[in-house]
Amino acid sequence: MDIDAELDAALDRLPAERLPVLLRTMPKAELHIHIEGSLEPELIFTLAARHGLPMPAPTVDALRAKYAFTDLQSFLDIYYAGASVLLTEEDFFDLASAYFARAAADRVVRAEVFFDPQTHTSRGVPFETVMRGLERAAADAERTHGMSVAYILCFLRHLSEQDAFDVLDEAEAHLANWPRMIGFGLDSSERGNPPEKFARVFTRCRALGRHIVAHAGEEGPPEYIHAALDVLRAERIDHGVRCLEDSALVERLVRERIPLTVCPLSNYRLRVFDRLSDHNLDALLRAGLCATVHSDDPAYFGGDINENFVQTFAAKPELTARDAFHLARNSFAASFATTAQKDAWIEALRASFLAAAG
C-alpha cells in the first residue's frame, strides 16, 4: 500500500508528543525473535527450581547484572547457559507463552519466531519435546491473543555442517505435521562461520519448500550478506546493518526488495554501535531499504519490540512518524503471511495513524 493523500496529510500533522504512544500501540509484526533469547531471569529461576538445578546467581537482580556484553560471543556464552534450564515440553510451553503474552501487549499481531533445536538436542532434550511445547504455546496464543504465529528453525553456524544435517533429519520427520514451521535460518556467531559453510544444508532445505532466512552483516562483513543471498538464497536478511559499507549491495537489496530485520537494542548492547544514537536505522530507511525493527533476544538486551521502537526513536530524533509507519508496514510486507493477512494488518496500521493524527 502506497501512502495515500489522506494518510500523507495525517503523518504531516501528527503531533510529535503522540509518537511514543503510537509506537507502542500500532500493530506490528515481529520477525527477528529468538525464543530462547526471550527467557527472562525470573523464569530461569522458576525452571531451575522446578528441576532441582543450581540457581545461576544468588538473586534475579544478580543474574541480570551479568548481562553486560562486549561482543556477540560474550552474549552467546551466557545465552546458552541460561537455556540449560529448558528440559521438558512444559518448559518450552511456558517460555513461548510468556513471550507471546508480552508480544500481544506490544501489539504484535504476527510473530515469526526463531528456535535453535541444537541448543537442546545437544543436551539430550528430544526435538519432539521442543516442538510440542512450542506448538502448544502457538496454538494457545492464536486462541487467546488472536495472534498469527509461525516458527523458523535456525542452525547454529558455530557447529558443523554434519550437526546441521543431523537436526534437519529430525525436523524433516515432523514437517508434514507441523505447518507452523515455515522456514529455516542461520544464526549464532558470524566470525569465522560464513554462509558457504552450510551451502549443502540449505540446498536440502530449499527442496523441502520452506522459506529461507539468514543472519548476516551484523558482525560479519557485507560479503556474508552477498553469500546469504547467492549461496543460501535467503529471502530475508537478519540484521544486515553493515550493508551500507557496500553501495552495490545496497542497490541490490533495494532493487530486489530484500527485507532487513534490524534489532537496534541488540546492536547497541553487543557494541555493533557504541551508542544507540549512532545506529544507522535512519540511513537504512533513507537508502530505500526495506528495514524493520525487532527485539532479537529481549531478555538479554533490555527490551521487547516496543522498547526497541521507543528507545531508538528517543535516541534518534531525526526519526519521524512517517518512518514509524514505514517500519511497521515493512514488517508486514516482509512477513511470510498470506497477502490477505498482510493487507488487513496494513489497513489496521493505517487506521491507527489516522486516529492518532485526529
C-alpha positions, -999 to +999 in steps of 0.1 A: +000+000+000+014+034-010+009+063+013-024+079+000-032+116+003-052+113+035-025+093+053+002+116+039-015+146+055-021+127+087+016+119+090+025+155+085+002+168+112+007+141+138+020+158+170+055+147+180+043+141+216+019+114+204+046+094+187+058+074+217+023+062+225+017+054+188+049+034+186+036+012+214+000+009+202+004+005+164+000-031+151+033-047+141+050-080+131+080-094+150+102-113+125+135-115+145+130-130+179+149-160+193+125-178+216+155-189+238+165-152+240+132-143+255+139-163+286+137-138+314+157-142+346+126-148+367+116-178+345+152-191+347+149-192+385+114-208+383+126-236+359+158-242+379+137-247+410+113-269+390+141-293+381+162-290+412+190-273+394+216-250+410+205-213+409+225-194+383+231-165+407+221-155+442+192-134+430+173-124+399+189-090+400+224-105+404+217-126+373+205-097+353+236-077+363+257-103+344+241-091+311+269-067+302+283-079+269+314-068+249+305-086+217+283-114+203+303-142+217+302-129+253+264-128+250+262-163+235+282-178+264+255-167+289+227-173+265+235-210+262+240-213+299+205-198+305+189-222+281+202-252+301+170-250+324+148-258+294+142-296+297+106-306+293+076-298+270+061-277+298+093-256+300+091-248+263+054-241+266+060-217+295+089-200+277+069-193+245+037-185+263+054-158+283+068-143+251+035-143+233+018-126+262+043-098+262+042-096+224+004-093+224+007-065+249+031-048+225+005-051+197+024-078+178-002-094+155+022-116+136+052-134+151+077-155+131+098-170+159+133-185+157+142-215+177+175-233+180+169-271+184+207-278+186+209-259+218+186-285+233+193-318+214+230-314+223+218-317+260+197-348+254+164-329+250+145-346+222+135-325+192+099-336+196+099-322+232+109-288+219+084-289+191+054-300+212+059-273+238+063-245+212+034-258+191+011-258+222+021-223+230+015-210+195-020-226+194-028-210+227-015-176+216-037-177+185-068-186+206-060-162+235-045-132+218-057-136+182-020-136+171-007-153+140+023-174+148+049-193+128+083-208+136+117-208+118+143-234+127+177-220+129+210-238+125+239-228+148+267-217+125+295-223+150+287-260+149+295-284+120+277-289+087+270-325+098+255-313+131+231-292+110+222-321+088+215-343+119+190-318+132+175-314+097+169-351+096+149-349+129+130-318+117+121-334+084+103-363+101+079-337+117+074-312+089+042-328+075+026-325+109+039-290+117+026-264+093+036-236+116+073-245+109+076-223+078+113-219+073+149-224+081+175-199+092+212-195+102+222-178+134+249-178+162+284-163+159+292-149+124+330-146+128+347-174+110+315-191+100+305-178+065+272-188+049+291-210+024+298-235+053+261-245+051+255-244+013+246-281+011+223-279+041+203-251+026+201-267-007+182-295+010+161-270+030+150-253-002+140-287-016+116-290+013+097-260+001+102-238+032+113-202+034+150-193+039+164-165+061+199-159+074+218-138+099+244-118+081+261-084+082+259-079+120+295-086+130+302-103+097+312-082+066+289-073+037+304-103+018+284-125+042+252-108+030+261-115-006+268-151+003+235-155+022+217-143-009+237-161-036+246-193-018+218-199+007+192-179-014+179-162+017+147-143+012+153-121+042+185-109+059+185-108+097+204-078+109+222-067+077+233-033+092+267-035+076+252-035+041+258+003+039+295-004+035+289-018+000+270+005-023+264-022-049+249-044-022+226-016-011+214-012-047+207-049-050+188-051-017+167-021-027+161-035-063+152-070-051+133-056-021+152-079+003+140-071+039+164-065+068+152-074+102+171-049+124+174-051+161+186-018+175+190-026+212+208-058+203+232-039+181+239-014+208+243-039+236+267-060+215+287-030+206+279-031+169+272+006+176+288+023+206+257+044+212+221+039+203+221+073+187+248+061+164+226+034+149+221+035+112+184+027+111+176+061+097+203+057+070+189+023+060+155+039+055+168+069+036+186+045+013+153+030+004+159-004+021+130-025+035+142-021+071+122-034+100+125-033+138+126-063+162+139-074+196+163-103+188+169-116+224+149-092+245+156-108+279+193-101+275+192-068+255+169-047+276+136-046+259+109-063+238+099-049+204+081-018+218+112-008+238+133-011+206+110+013+189+106+038+217+142+039+228+156+041+193+132+069+183+141+087+215+178+084+208+174+094+172+150+124+170+155+125+132+132+095+130+096+106+123+061+094+123+065+087+086+094+064+095+074+046+121+047+039+096+072+026+071+089+004+096+057-012+108+044-015+072+077-031+062+073-057+089+041-069+075+053-068+039+084-087+049+065-114+067+057-148+052+020-144+059-007-145+032-014-115+010-049-112+026-034-111+061-008-085+052-034-063+035-057-065+066-028-057+090-016-028+069-051-013+067-053-016+105-019+001+108-031+029+085-062+034+107-041+036+138-021+065+123-052+083+111-068+080+145-036+093+163-035+123+140-070+132+149 
